[in-house]
Amino acid sequence: MGKVFSHDGTAIAYERTGRGPALVLVGGAFQRRGDFGELPTLLAEHFDVITYDRRGRGDSGDTAPHDVQREVEDLDALIDLAGGTAFVHGMSSGAVLALRAAVRGSSISRLSVYEPPFVVDDSRPPIPDDYLEHLTGLVGDDARGDAVAYFLTQAVGVPAEAVAGMRHAPFWADMEAVAHTLPYDGAVMGDTMSGRPLPAEGWNTLADRLLVLDGGASDGWIRAGAHALPGQHGTLDGQDHDVDPSVLAPALIEFFTAEETA
């Protein structure tokens, strides 16, 4: 593990494996640098793979108040560490963070995203208008379990009875440990889970360097959100939001190595 300092002085913990052009992996809600499974190892033959703890998680620091731009600067610090430019792959809300970073001018030469959780139609309920306010209140009251449950029911769409059962699972404590960062993901998502078409935020400027992936077994709403983005699109047959690294890795290798030989 190493640490790099972001623009505001926050220490961001990271790990590197492999050799080749740099590829930074950006996790979604709950994810820490060790939560990508075999993906870094599968990519390491082709890339210098960097995984990191987003601020407030794992071994990274945190500086109040949270601002999406600070998370963009965290990613920029890792790109600078890698030599000034990098490939980036984002998962779920981490995909949206990566998209925002690319639009804001981060030195991302090519970007791939897997299932950014946009809600762009009426195929599922949008998040409540006061979602971020309510979630932040739960975190402020240190009601971590309730914050996780609220995120899962309102943002992910998990039935309440299923969440009640999850509270007794061994992994629940790990989710509670980073529950205070769930509002960070809410801020990253902005108004993209409103049930309306994606707002004009510069996504079209990324079309020629963007790969958007979804899973063939995923819910229709999240696949519709992925297809609302410009760029090259691909569907991984049989996959859902919890994508198998052995299926995802070949798609990323093909996309990013094609750029190197073009």
Secondary structure by P-SEA (a helix, b strand, c coil): cbbbbcccbbbbbbbbbbbccbbbbbbccccccccccccccccccccbbbbbbccccccccccccccaaaaaaaaaaaaaaaccbbbbbbcaaaaaaaaaaaaacccccbbbbccccccccccccccccaaaaaaaaaaaacaaaaaaaaaaaccccccaaaaaaaccccaaaaaaacccaaaaaaaaaccccccccccccccccccccbbbbbbccccaaaaaaaaccccbbbbbccccccccaaaaaaaaaaaaaaaaac
